[in-house]
Amino acid sequence: MRPIRTTTLALATLTLLLAGCGTEAGNGKGGAGDRVSPSSPAPTPTPTATGCTTRAELGATDSGDTVCLAVGDTIRISLDGTRSRPWKPVAVDGSGLEATNSGIVLLPGDASSAYKAVSAGQVRLSSQRPLCATETGRVSCKGIQEWWVAVEVK
């Protein structure tokens, strides 16, 4: 009877530990809502007839969106991370955008970038971060939170 109690206790402990993985204060989407800001809510993106938005500033909650830009427009990305769950630098795959000054990243774990639309093309911007904290001595997991946005420059 003793091995059953030990197994049950071990399974219950493991379940509780895994349930706590990645539970930081915030909106659960990771990123933009992780830090509470007294500022006004972000403006609603403007949908176009093709289904993409014309938004100049993007955050973690915009993952999966398609953004349309005209040549000369600038897009800024600000992914709010934490020291224990840092965002990787934003990766660019495609043509039509050129990196420009995005300002200074003040907090460890954040990823910030800006791009100017220089020619017609399609680009995929992406980043990722650990789903759980990576601190020594804490529960961790191998999960990855991915962020990506498709950009069409016309």
Secondary structure, DSSP 8 states (H G I E B T S, - for coil): -HHHHHHHHHHHHHHHHHHTTT--SS-SS-STTSS---S-------B-TTS-B--SEE-GGGTT-EEEE-TT-EEEEEE---SSS-----EEEESSEEEE------STT-EEEEEEE-SSEEEEEEEEEESS---TTS-----EEEEEEEEEE-
